[in-house]
Amino acid sequence: MAVGATLGVEEEYHLVDVETGRLADAPDVVDTAKQLLGDDAQSEISTSQLEVATPVCSSLAEVRQQLVRLRAGAAQAALTHGTRLLACGTHPSGSWLEQRLTPGERYLEVYERLGLLALQQLIAGCHVHVSVPDTDLAVHVIDRLRPDLHVLLAVSGSSPFWEGIDTGYASYRTQWFNRFPVTGTAQLVGDRACYDQLVTDLVATGMVRDASHLYWDARPSLRFPTVEVRIADTTPLVDDVVLQAALVRSLVRVAAGEAQRDTEFPKPRSEVVRAARWRAARFGVEGKLVDLRSGGLAAGADLLRALLARLRPDLEGLGDWDEVSALAEQLLARGTSAARQRAVLARTGDLDSVVRSLVQESVGS
């Protein structure tokens, strides 16, 4: 299988009461979603969450079709139990005290390892898988993705509020998740041998059971022959998910080609990468971001357009350029979800209205 020949998307959703918009303790939604969607639906760590995953896709059109199908099925399952889907990084006013740990050995293990952090996981992310059949190549790819991952975060920011407070961030989810010891953008790994040794060392610390517990922004997948990019917030509009998937696939394809040719690539210090990631989470694409390729600050819109320019030959080869460039300009024109959420609050003064607007965007009704 060629690099980037296939891709898939995983989305995590919050479940909210259909009347009040508050987080819902609704574990039965998962079983109903499984009846409608099969293994494409699964539980998450909280009973107020649901996760879906597309089948393996070969085109953006297929990704869009599957996302629409999954959201419709998940929404139907949610309504059966008096709830709705909220596709965003954080619930605007929800509290972790309203959540309950999903029963099961998998989540109990996370709780035993991480304690209160497991109970406070009031966040939802979007993960994109891109086929990279060789693990050694996958390691080289994640090293080469480091200068651009923060741009993917900036365009996906959808978690400005935390427990009823405007955090000042476009993606507060990212900041909250930083409390976990194995998150963020990995340092330069090097090669497969270095990666395997790193996993072995972390397993020895008792911090992770295996590589699936490395919650890096980009990682080789343990389950699939893919690179998994996990930096994005869940976003309410399907258009923005398709844009995220397209950017990730093209970035992986370009990085893999450069790795196979053994070309030089930017290797910013981890401290600078962390600063760039923080700034993307803080200001989103509407603000000034760190340009990790040339240094200094640049307008988020300019950085996104520069990324598109670098990816254009690959996107044109895939036949995706027109759609992807249009989706990017559309996002820049209307703003990220974080910006739109704040606009609703400014207009209404009411976080319940923000929740209702997110529900409408998430399911299109």
Summary of the structure (lengths in Angstrom):
residues: 365
radius of gyration: 19.2
end to end distance: 38.9
largest distance: 56.5
contacts: 1309
relative contact order: 0.15
helix: 53%
strand: 16%
